[in-house]
Amino acid sequence: MDLLRLFSSLTNRIFVASALLAVISIALGIYNVNVAVTKQAEDELNRGLSEARTLIEENRQFRVDNFVRDARLIADLPKLKAALGEGDSATARGVVEGYQGELSADLFMVTDRHGKVLVWLPEGTERRVTAPVERLSGVIRAVSGKETNSFVAHPGGILQMVSVPIWIMPSAADAPEILGTLNIGFSLNWHAADRFRSLTNSDVAFGVGNQIVAATLPPDAWSSLVPLLAREGVSKQVLLDGADYIATTLSLASEVETDVPQPASLGGSGAGAKAIILRSRSERLAFLRPLHKSMLVLAGFAVLAATVLSYGIARTVTRPLGVITATMREMTATGDLTRRIPVPAEPHWEDEDARLLASTFNTMTDSIARFQREAAQRERLSALGRLSTVVAHEIRNPLMIIKAALRGLRKDGIGPTEVRTAVADIDEEIVRLNRLVSEVLDFAQPIRFDLTATDINALCADADRASRADGNAVSAKMNLDSRLPEIITDGERMRLVLINLLTNARHALAARGRTAGPGDLSITTTRLTDTRIAIEVSDRGTGISPEHLPRIFDPYFTTRRTGTGLGLAISRNIVEGLRGTITISSRTGEGTTVRVELPTS
């Protein structure tokens, strides 16, 4: 119900609609910008992750290719072949020792034809490979004459090893003789992961089976990376210590891993080797937080400005309409159809449509006022047509009385008493005829007003005194508004109107059949607006019956035996001629109230 009351106002509807439109537009704009910026950042993050994956794979493959090429050259050295043929490990070490430093290899191993290690460089790194060397798939295949690229798991990393056979060809008809193998490898451990991180600006982890063996992330986070080893591709939601990451899993050599015997602690035989590349989504999208904050602040200011602007627009539309509505409401309450709406000379910020509506409304009220004046004039002319019948009736009775009095005066021997009685009757009837003629002339002729500044309160008090001709009638109770200003009107004409109203009220009190008290008759003045006042004359007399009330202003309509029926008709002509209104409300047996409203100018 409160919501319906809220939207019952045109101002509120315009305001809410404008503000809601602004809020929705701003919200959609912010949402679209946020989606576009976030998508661009996500695309950039995924693109960077894909580039890091490619860079790591290309770097690893580049080292593998170099190791294969160099291993072939070294394995073809005659001195190395001769040392292997004689089983001289010292000579073999002297041949290959310099190459290990040049290649920056983490493993440089030479075996004989049975897989027995003759040279292991660097010294002291034998513990990196926990499985027996002769059982390594790369060594086994190289002894059989095949070049092999294999992975060997060890604590702390994964060793990628290139194995090539060392052989001689006795003669063209014979098969080559395998003298041994040359194995060169590099380790994918935390050093390699850290180096890849500096190249790709991404975190890197290496895993075997279901174990992470090396990573640039702290060991506490390794358990959260294990599920990534089971799938390829990008994971959108990887939470590590409360930070959001995206990750991609790179398979290094799944088909070779099955031939590499793995320690049980690292997943067992047949486990695959994989690399995980991660980028922190929280860190890369951190720039969005201040952007979102600034956008929210900007949106708040925009919504506030839109709200204020929409309210101002609503007021410019509804304020002129409010003036028009208030004027129409007053017209409905008072019955005055001639009221005008003030239209400023300069439009300023007033709504053009409202200004046009006010001008049209004023034109309509002017037409109504003109029509009322013309209707009043036609009514008076029509009344003049009925006047002949009324005047004939009203004049015939006094003339008959005068004629009878004159007939009595013609008699012989009439006494002084009869003469005085006849003269008094003639004088009374002449006064009655003169009053009848005066009222007819006042009603029939157009009224000419003498407009002056008039104190309405003083005029009411004077009219009350004048209406008590014999001085014994009850005086009216005065309820006068002290804030009432002087108004421009015809004071003498309004005095006659008030005297007529007070006289009628006293007649109604007298017809009640008991003595009138101080509160039975009152005059009230009120300031309605800056441009309008009201005067009310109230009595507690017999009242007017409902069937007589609609005809109370009709000329020659009266319920008193001695009345002419022109008093209220003349009063209405005066009030309407002064651009005012006069209305009567009454209840039989309770009393009557006559309300007169006048403009201040």
Order of alpha helices (4+ residues) and beta strands (2+ residues): alpha-alpha-alpha-alpha-beta-beta-alpha-beta-beta-beta-alpha-beta-beta-alpha-beta-beta-alpha-beta-alpha-alpha-alpha-alpha-beta-alpha-beta-beta-alpha-beta-beta-alpha-beta-beta
